[in-house]
Amino acid sequence: MTKEKLSEELLLEEEVLKQNEIVLFNDDVNTFDHVIDTLIYACDHTPEQAEQCSIIVHYKGKCTVKTGAYEDLKPRCSKLLQAGLSAEIV
């Protein structure tokens, strides 16, 4: 492997490592429908994806609902919080 190719692969790995996540937490307040609708709106989920995440959150207590660059996740997480959901970027 050439030195240039190795450097390129390391840079790609670093980009992947810099990915952040929005973690959604369970609560006893919001309905499944509200969580699903909010995930579709804020995170561009499909209805099926949003439903699966809401079920995971309900039974496991939390779920990663979006992965990406911090700059992309910050406004999405704000929308979740404004909708009354409990979420954070990690």
HELIX and SHEET records of a PDB file:
HELIX    1   1 LYS A    3  LEU A   17  1                                  15    
HELIX    2   2 PHE A   32  CYS A   43  1                                  12    
HELIX    3   3 PRO A   47  LYS A   60  1                                  14    
HELIX    4   4 TYR A   70  GLN A   82  1                                  13    
SHEET    1   A 3 LYS A  62  GLY A  68  0                                        
SHEET    2   A 3 ASN A  20  PHE A  25 -1                                        
SHEET    3   A 3 SER A  86  ILE A  89 -1                                        
END                                                                             
